[in-house]
Amino acid sequence: MSVAVQDGSQGAISVSKAARRWRMGGRVQGVGFRPFVYRLAHFHELTGWVRNCGGEVEIHAEGSSEQLRLFGEALVSRAPPAAAARLLEVRAAPNEHHDGFRILSSAQSEVLHVHVPVDLFTCDECLAELSDPKARRYRYPFINCTQCGPRYTLIRAMPYDRRNTTLDRFTLCAECAAEYTDPLDRRFHAQPLACAACGPALSWHSPGSWIEDSTAALAAALATLRDGLIVAMRGVGGYHLLCDASNESAVAQLRARKRRPAKPLAVMLPWRGDDGLDYARTVVRLSASEAAAMRSSERPILLAARNADAPLAHSVAPGMSEFGVMLPYSPLHHLLLADFGGAGPGIFRALEKRGILVRERSRDIGAGVARITIGTEKELKQLLTVLDGEARRGGHA
């Protein structure tokens, strides 16, 4: 898309005092775009500011004409992987004589151009941190950065600022605050930023038991799954039903309670090997294109030809030549599957035509399917009001 430069200034703009204003649209919320602009401006030795405005991003930069040109090109060509930025307008602007580059508070706009940021799968850097005993967020089930983690699940209003998310009630600790304000840190302005010291923790509820500790809650969930029972998990995007996908009795129990005697079920498989697909290849036959699709940012359910000796219960997809499989996309998924071993607690909701995933609503779970739940304390209290048959409906956690 070509965009004309509109020069409304009188006379020539000197090389040292040139200023430009950009307006960026598309997917620029919740993908680390403003921190990216900040670092890019410093790289090109520009001054000015960047801010959200009505779902778009406005940028004002001052510097040499050549550096402004290179900066403008890089806004699209070097944008964060999760972004899908579009250049809407660029024009000459009056020089505001800034002495640095800043991220400003979001501006109000009469016109909203809303592109709600999607939830993003756990990035490689956070995944490595999750399994590093020396890392501050070792085994923290809500680890995230500007390139991964929940977005849509957390948003209450636009623009995408922390005050408009469900994380606003968690005050950042000193270490998290330092990361949030450090332009060289990958968590610079990461809105869902948290750690075990200042962020949410897992809770566990089963008849006669309530646990509010991430480590103990996860251990209780794993023990329950190994006993062949069903667990409801409040995860990124909604509630998930989990059971041991290699246990015929557990799968049969889920089918009976969901009243779905034959419909194929999707299975989440543990991430193993350099590309994450080592275990998946024991379950299904993957072509190069199928492997790429399974690892794509959408983390889709892939329908692939099943292996004759696949280590899954036959009742997962009775009479079918394919399995619907997917990779974990949240830190909690990774922890559960890695700790469980084998096929893992992989049954997720039923597949409809063309492999489209049907989300479970909390009222579905309340229909006697699962009374053992894992999530955050507020999420579980919301779910339990449904399980107890009450008409009240809580907000998002």
C-alpha positions, 0 to 999 in steps of 0.5 A: 500500500503506497502512502503519500507524504503530506507536507503542510509546512511552509518552506524547507525543513532542515535536515537536522530538524525534520519531523514526521507523524505516522498513523499505524493501523491493523493489529498493533494492540497487545503485540508489543508494538509501542515498545518496538517503536520506542526501541526502533526510535532509539536505534535511529537516534530519533526523538518524539513519542508514540501512543495508542489512539482509538485502537490505532498507534500514533507516532511523532519522530524528529531527526535527520531525513535519512533516519526518519526514512529508514525508521518509517520503512522499518515500522512495517518491515521489522514489526513484531512477529505477532503484529500485522501493522498497516501504514495508514498515513505519514506526513510532515509535522511541526518540530516539537523539540523533544529531547528524548523518545517516550511512550505516552499515555493513550489518547482518546478518540471519537472514532474507534478502530478496534482490533482486539488483540488475540491470545498468543501462545507461549514464546520460545524465550518464556518457555525456556524461562519456565523450565530454567530453575535459575529463572525468576519465573521458573514454573510460574503458570502465568509467565508472559512477555510482549510477544506472548500470553493472554490478551483477549482473555484479559481485556475489559476495554480498549485501548490495551493498557494494564488498567483496562485488563483484569491484571490491574488489581495486581500491583507490580513488585519492584523487579517486575516494575523494573522490567516494565520500565526498561526499554531493553527488556522484552517485558517493557510495557508488557501489560499482563506482566506478573510473577509469583511474588506479585501476580495471580496464583493457581487455586484448586477445588474439589469436594472438601478441598480448597488449595490456594498455592500454584505448586500444590494446586498443580500437584492435586490436578495431576494426581486427580488425572492419574486417578482417571478423573475429569478436571475442569481448567479455566485457561486462556480463552475459556474452560477446558475439560481434561482427562487422561487421553490414554485411559479408556475408562477416563475417556468413556466417563467423559463421553458419558457425562457429556452425552457424546457417545461417538463424536471425535475428541481433540487431544492436546499433546505434550511439547517434546523435542527441538520442534515440539513435535516428537511426541505428536509423531508417535500419535499421527503421521505429519507431513512438512506442511502439517507440522508447520500448521501445527506449530503456527501461531494459531495453535490449531487443532490439526486433523492428521492420519493416526498411527496404528500404534498411537498411545491413545485410547481408541475411544478418543475417535472411534471408527476414524482414521484421523486424530484431532491433535494440538500443541499446548499454547499456555504455560499451564498447559506446558506444565501439566503435560510435561509433568503428567508424562505419556499422552497427558491430560489431553481431552479437550471438548468435541470436534465439529465439522472441519475440525472446528473447536467448540468452546465449553461454556461454564454452564456446560461444565456445571451439568455434572461433568466435572466438579474438580477445578483448577484456575485462579481463586476468582475464576474458580469462585465464578465457576462454582456459582454455576456448579451450585446452580445459582443464577449469578454471573461473575466477571472475568478473573 
